[in-house]
Amino acid sequence: METTTQKEIFRTIGEARISYRPTEIPFSTVTCSDDVETFLRQIWDIDTLEYCESFCVMTLNRANAITSYKIVSTGGSSSVIVDIKIIIQYAILAHASGIIVAHNHPSGNLKPSVADRNLTKKLKNAANTMDIPLLDHIILTKNEYLSFADDGYL
């Protein structure tokens, strides 16, 4: 039975809820960065690709099939704020066996910034702590992409 003090506490503390609704069939299997680019071009809002930066996380199962994706942040024309805790939370809730992240560069410049490389390193370490490998980080522009894994940044 709850006491008066417990009832007061329950009214002042937020309740966390966990929700994940997987589809019956994963989106597609990823075998290389070209597969990731193809998927990203299907889901990315083409109107914002050259307008503002956005950051996306994709979850994969053990067979490297994409099981879910989410745009976790949208920013301005030259940057986007990314909260690593939100990405890790999403990966855990989706029961990810691996994750791939991506963001766009409206400028068309494929070169990863120092901030891009630092974020990737922090995210990789955080994900590894949860036994969820960061498989790649893709930078997407209108016509091209860069894979951190392919280019040795990961």
C-alpha positions in Angstrom: 0.0 0.0 0.0 1.3 3.5 -0.9 1.9 6.0 1.8 1.0 9.7 1.4 4.7 10.5 1.0 5.0 7.9 -1.8 2.0 9.3 -3.6 3.6 12.8 -3.4 6.8 11.5 -4.9 5.0 9.7 -7.7 3.3 12.9 -8.7 6.6 14.8 -9.0 8.8 12.2 -10.7 8.4 11.4 -14.4 7.7 7.9 -15.6 9.9 6.3 -18.2 8.2 4.1 -20.7 9.8 1.7 -23.1 8.2 1.2 -26.5 9.4 -0.5 -29.7 7.3 -1.9 -32.4 9.4 -4.0 -34.8 8.2 -4.7 -38.3 7.9 -8.4 -39.4 10.4 -8.0 -42.2 13.7 -5.9 -41.9 14.2 -3.2 -44.5 17.2 -4.5 -46.3 20.5 -6.3 -45.7 23.7 -4.2 -45.6 26.8 -5.7 -47.2 28.8 -2.5 -48.0 28.6 1.2 -47.7 26.9 1.5 -51.1 23.9 -0.4 -49.6 23.7 2.1 -46.8 23.8 5.0 -49.2 21.0 3.5 -51.3 18.9 3.1 -48.1 19.7 6.6 -47.0 18.7 8.2 -50.3 15.3 6.4 -50.0 14.5 7.8 -46.5 16.3 11.2 -46.5 14.1 14.2 -47.2 15.7 15.4 -50.5 14.4 18.9 -49.8 16.5 19.2 -46.7 19.7 17.5 -47.9 21.2 20.8 -49.1 19.3 23.0 -46.6 20.1 21.8 -43.1 22.1 19.1 -41.4 20.3 16.1 -39.9 21.6 13.1 -38.0 20.2 9.5 -38.5 20.8 6.3 -36.7 20.0 2.9 -38.2 19.8 -0.3 -36.2 20.8 -3.7 -37.6 20.2 -7.3 -36.5 22.9 -10.0 -36.5 22.3 -10.7 -40.2 23.1 -7.0 -40.9 19.6 -6.3 -41.9 18.4 -2.8 -41.1 15.6 -3.2 -38.6 14.8 0.5 -37.9 16.0 4.0 -38.4 15.4 7.4 -36.9 16.4 11.0 -37.6 17.5 11.9 -34.1 18.4 15.5 -34.7 18.1 18.3 -37.1 20.2 21.4 -37.0 21.2 24.4 -39.1 23.0 24.9 -42.4 26.4 24.0 -41.0 26.0 21.9 -37.9 23.7 19.6 -35.9 23.8 18.8 -32.2 23.9 15.1 -31.5 23.2 13.6 -28.1 25.0 10.3 -27.8 22.7 9.2 -25.0 19.7 9.4 -27.3 21.5 7.3 -30.0 22.5 4.6 -27.4 19.0 4.6 -25.9 17.4 4.1 -29.3 19.8 1.3 -30.1 19.0 -0.5 -26.9 15.3 0.0 -27.2 15.5 -1.5 -30.8 17.6 -4.4 -29.6 20.3 -3.5 -32.1 23.2 -5.9 -32.7 24.9 -3.0 -34.5 24.3 0.6 -35.6 25.2 2.8 -38.5 24.9 6.5 -38.2 24.7 9.1 -40.9 24.5 12.8 -41.3 24.4 15.2 -44.3 26.7 18.1 -45.3 24.5 20.7 -47.1 27.8 22.4 -48.3 28.6 19.3 -50.4 32.0 19.0 -48.7 32.7 15.3 -47.9 35.6 15.9 -45.6 34.8 15.0 -42.0 35.3 17.9 -39.6 37.2 17.5 -36.4 33.8 17.6 -34.6 32.6 14.7 -36.9 35.6 12.6 -36.0 35.4 13.4 -32.3 31.7 12.5 -32.2 32.3 9.2 -34.0 35.0 8.3 -31.6 32.8 9.1 -28.5 29.8 7.2 -30.1 31.9 4.2 -30.9 33.2 4.0 -27.3 29.7 4.4 -25.9 28.2 1.8 -28.2 31.1 -0.6 -27.5 30.3 -0.3 -23.8 26.9 -1.7 -24.5 28.2 -4.4 -26.9 26.6 -2.7 -29.8 29.3 -2.1 -32.5 29.2 1.2 -34.5 29.6 -0.3 -38.0 29.9 2.9 -40.0 29.3 6.6 -40.1 28.2 8.0 -43.4 28.4 11.6 -44.6 25.9 12.2 -47.3 25.8 15.0 -49.9 23.6 15.6 -52.9 25.6 13.4 -55.2 28.2 11.6 -53.1 28.9 10.0 -49.7 31.9 9.2 -47.5 32.1 6.1 -45.3 34.2 6.4 -42.1 34.7 2.6 -42.2 35.9 2.6 -45.9 38.1 5.6 -45.5 39.8 4.5 -42.3 38.3 7.0 -39.9 36.5 4.3 -37.9 
